[in-house]
Amino acid sequence: MKAAIFPYFCGIMDMQYDLAVIGSGPGGYVAAIRAAQLGLKTAIIERYNTLGGTCLNVGCIPSKALLDSSEHYHNAEHTFKGHGIDLTGLKVNLPEMISRKNEVVKQNVDGIAFLMKKNKITVYHGHGAFADANTIQINKEDGSSEQITAKNVIIATGSKPATVPGVEIDKKRVITSTEALNLPEVPKSMVVIGGGVIGMELGSVYARLGAKITVVEFTNSLIPTMDAAMGRELQKSLAKLGFEFHFGHKVTAVVTKGKQTVVTYEDLKSGEVKELKADYTLVSVGRKPYTDSLHLDKAGLQTDDRGRVAVNGHLQTAVPHIYAIGDVVRGAMLAHKAEEEGVYVAELIAGQKPHINYLLIPNVVYTWPEVASVGHTEQELKDAGTPFKSGQFPFKASGRARASGDVDGVVKVYAHKDTDEILGVHMIGPRVADMIAEAVVAMEFRASAEDIARMSHAHPTYTEVFREACLAASANRALHM
């Protein structure tokens, strides 16, 4: 059995582990759990004291906790009265919000630690780096070190915030998403450099609490990797929160003067140089793979010019028994993408034949309204010359959305012009982060717009908007508009 599972190392029986995973983020810990379920003796190495990586500690989970808290406050301030709820003395208690966020994080990371014990996965805390292709050196905080050996290794070390050339992040006034989760007070003003997902989410948190948010974006739209219609709709929504936008501008410098930051930026068309002053500047221009100090060369590996590890279609590196997943490889930097890859590799090592359809990994922005998409964008279909048709339906025509007061947004569906197969679904509206799952299932089974149109959707629900958009795409026969 061993020889069948580990063809590269048949005859080598003195390895401590069948699999060692470097990094305990969503990709790493999920890979470890699946491997353990499949009977592989597994170890996981995490450089920090808590498990869960960026996502659980300073990313997905804490940001959503603050997004929810800030949305409750915003609703209390702006919409409760319309529901017949009168409040007096409403105020923000930011320390309490952050304390709640920290407790949510603790519960999640404690849960991961429990899962490691439950699945009998050995956990090592310390910085893991290759000593050779089968040996991991673990350097601990107390200065000690130890080595482990493994037949297979997964690199799952994630990513860290990228920065703008010439801009120094001091973590006090010029900050990344990590520091934005723990500000000592609600700023009166904040500049967000970058119009992507992270900046819009964290900008939303502080805009809801009263901050003036100004976005400086190099391209000509928000969330430029998603369907253009979603970026336009999100901009309208955020403008209602007081966001201001400067598209087509390049930041050239950020300096701190006392308790303010001064952002210098240039209009890419006119060349005009401008300045913005704010209490804080959030640098949110994406993330870069965390592959520093892994000593990849000792394992016979190297990175590309973006710090990524090259892998084949089976997520194997140039050294076949070493795999890489998540943010350190090509593709979207999404926690659930890393999870899918972690499961894939664990099952592959165990001799199974898993698959991943990267086209059907959804993308979500947790502003309010939320944005979610899966499949091809309109521009991608045009560029590929694919014959397509589209249908859309607004939330303002939904009875459920009117009842809750969440009427901003739209669902847009692209289907093949000849076969009616759904090719892409793009949503902005209430709870679309959850609604997108129906579109993923439909596309996984290659459903047509007509298929969705003929499935009963409970009334009144937000999901009816997806059905109506499919009706519009299939035969231009939306019922409620």
HELIX and SHEET records of a PDB file:
HELIX    1   1 LYS A    2  ILE A    5  1                                   4    
HELIX    2   2 PRO A    7  PHE A    9  5                                   3    
HELIX    3   3 PRO A   26  GLN A   37  1                                  12    
HELIX    4   4 GLY A   53  VAL A   58  1                                   6    
HELIX    5   5 CYS A   60  HIS A   78  1                                  19    
HELIX    6   6 LYS A   81  HIS A   83  5                                   3    
HELIX    7   7 LEU A   94  LYS A  118  1                                  25    
HELIX    8   8 SER A  177  ALA A  180  1                                   4    
HELIX    9   9 VAL A  197  ARG A  208  1                                  12    
HELIX   10  10 ALA A  228  ALA A  239  1                                  12    
HELIX   11  11 LEU A  296  ALA A  299  5                                   4    
HELIX   12  12 GLY A  326  VAL A  328  5                                   3    
HELIX   13  13 ALA A  335  ILE A  349  1                                  15    
HELIX   14  14 TYR A  358  LEU A  360  5                                   3    
HELIX   15  15 GLU A  378  ALA A  384  1                                   7    
HELIX   16  16 PHE A  395  ALA A  397  5                                   3    
HELIX   17  17 GLY A  399  SER A  404  1                                   6    
HELIX   18  18 VAL A  432  GLU A  444  1                                  13    
HELIX   19  19 ALA A  449  ALA A  453  1                                   5    
HELIX   20  20 GLU A  464  ALA A  475  1                                  12    
SHEET    1   A 6 THR A 122  HIS A 125  0                                        
SHEET    2   A 6 THR A  42  GLU A  46  1                                        
SHEET    3   A 6 TYR A  17  ILE A  22  1                                        
SHEET    4   A 6 SER A 145  ILE A 155  1                                        
SHEET    5   A 6 THR A 135  ASN A 139 -1                                        
SHEET    6   A 6 HIS A 127  ASP A 132 -1                                        
SHEET    1   B 5 THR A 122  HIS A 125  0                                        
SHEET    2   B 5 THR A  42  GLU A  46  1                                        
SHEET    3   B 5 TYR A  17  ILE A  22  1                                        
SHEET    4   B 5 SER A 145  ILE A 155  1                                        
SHEET    5   B 5 ILE A 322  ALA A 324  1                                        
SHEET    1   C 2 SER A 159  PRO A 161  0                                        
SHEET    2   C 2 ARG A 287  PRO A 289 -1                                        
SHEET    1   D 5 VAL A 174  ILE A 175  0                                        
SHEET    2   D 5 TYR A 280  VAL A 283  1                                        
SHEET    3   D 5 SER A 189  ILE A 193  1                                        
SHEET    4   D 5 LYS A 212  GLU A 217  1                                        
SHEET    5   D 5 GLU A 244  PHE A 247  1                                        
SHEET    1   E 3 HIS A 249  LYS A 257  0                                        
SHEET    2   E 3 GLN A 260  ASP A 267 -1                                        
SHEET    3   E 3 VAL A 273  ALA A 278 -1                                        
SHEET    1   F 5 ASN A 363  VAL A 365  0                                        
SHEET    2   F 5 GLU A 370  GLY A 375 -1                                        
SHEET    3   F 5 ILE A 422  GLY A 429 -1                                        
SHEET    4   F 5 VAL A 410  HIS A 416 -1                                        
SHEET    5   F 5 PHE A 388  PRO A 394 -1                                        
END                                                                             
